[in-house]
Amino acid sequence: MPALNRDGDVCILNIGDDENRFTLEWTAAMRACLAEVAAMPAPVALVTVADGKFWSNGLDLDWLTANLDQAGDYISEVQGLLADALILPVPTVAAIQGHAFAAGAMLTLSHDFRTMRSDRGYWCLPEVDINIPFSVGMDALIRSKLTPAVAIEAMTTGLRYGGDAAAASGIVTRSVPGDAVVAAAVEIAGPLAAKAGPTLGTIKARMFAQVTDLLAQPTAL
């Protein structure tokens, strides 16, 4: 389960060491961690990390297919997490050490910046291949963070981006060797920690108002 620790001005949110799928319990724990960070006074910044092969493999599809009658509530919770991260009133950096797929990739986009290891792992939106269309809120989130050309490529082809390709496409901020991915994220986040607070929160809320409105709409995949 997600665990939050603080190292000076930087909070390190470790989201887990397995596939880190968006189970109901995991999603609730993530939202609680983000709410805790949001309540902290400046200086504070957030770096979100994971251990193992995956950063996050996205939705809990096994549970979802077995509980289709609860799909709407489930997707609402997932989209609530994406919105929480998107407008968190602190600087945020995702340190992507492994695969970030589907909703996991979207959660990385909900951060302000992203670092990714250059030698292992893929960032991918595979919805076109698994026949699950993007919700209107997820669509808006992705297109708010990627250029139109990259959004078309990522969303309609399911292309798997390694770290260097992701950096070249502007999906991530930096591509670095695996042992440097967290340090690079902290290097970005630390100097920005003093900017946390209501003003930053208002800037993000206004910048992404249309996205968060769409993420708040009831939906089912």
SULLINCOR-V678602 format. One record per run of one state. SS is the DSSP state (hx for helix, st for strand, lp for the rest). FROM is the first residue (numbers start at 0). TO is the last residue. If there is no record, write none. Layout:
# SULLINCOR-V678602
SS;FROM;TO  SS;FROM;TO
This chain:
# SULLINCOR-V678602
lp;0;1  st;2;6  lp;7;8  st;9;13  lp;14;20  st;21;21  lp;22;22  hx;23;37  lp;38;43  st;44;48  lp;49;52  st;53;55  lp;56;57  st;58;58  lp;59;59  hx;60;65  lp;66;66  hx;67;85  lp;86;89  st;90;95  lp;96;97  st;98;100  lp;101;101  hx;102;108  lp;109;111  st;112;116  lp;117;121  st;122;123  lp;124;125  hx;126;129  lp;130;134  hx;135;144  lp;145;146  hx;147;156  lp;157;159  st;160;160  lp;161;161  hx;162;167  lp;168;172  st;173;175  lp;176;176  hx;177;189  lp;190;191  hx;192;194  lp;195;196  hx;197;206  lp;207;207  hx;208;214  lp;215;220
